[in-house]
Amino acid sequence: GREQFHGLGSMYCRGAAAVILTYDVNSLQSLTELEERFLALTDSASADCIFAIVGNKVDLTDDCALPPDENRPEKSVASCGSKVRKQVRAEDAIALYKKILKYKMLDEKDVPAAEKMCFETSAKTGYKVDYLFETVFEMVVPIIVRQKAEGPPQTVDITDYKPAKRTKSGCCA
């Protein structure tokens, strides 16, 4: 069923100042699909778009040594027994980030470093979710301010519509 909506995706990225691409850290297939299905959607984003690669569901991994986070309660070591082994490493996400830069023909020295734009989070527990959005927000605001200062938006305001004055036809007047 996802294929029927695939064509709509570029509409949501049109003119985007930031794109957050998310995969499941417990599924290498999700990272592969992210690259195969959604990389082309970034074509309609703005030229200076910020990209963040986010691995989600770290709360389900067997990595019990997650540092404390003020947004989630401390985990007990006993709860680590039912965890799964993480299939996607941080290096895999960094490699995807670099592929995006290559795909977009961006120079690595002109964009944020891959290590700064690849995150591992847990939407369930809130682990590093605030950090992700704060980081992206801090980078996007100056871009938006600069774009506003450079000129009018690339959209049309239909409330400014003024109907053309009707004139009499030259042949029947």
Buried (B, 14 or more C-beta within 10 A) or exposed (E): EEEEEEEEBBEEBBEBBBBBBBBBBBBBEBBBBBBEEBBBBBEBBBEEBBBBBBBBBBBBBEBEEBEEBEEBEEBEEEEEEEBEEBBBBBEBBBBBBBEBBEEBEBEEEEBBEBEEBBBBBBEEBBBBBEEBBEBBEEBBEEBEEEBEEEEEEEEEEEEEEEEEEEEEEEEEE
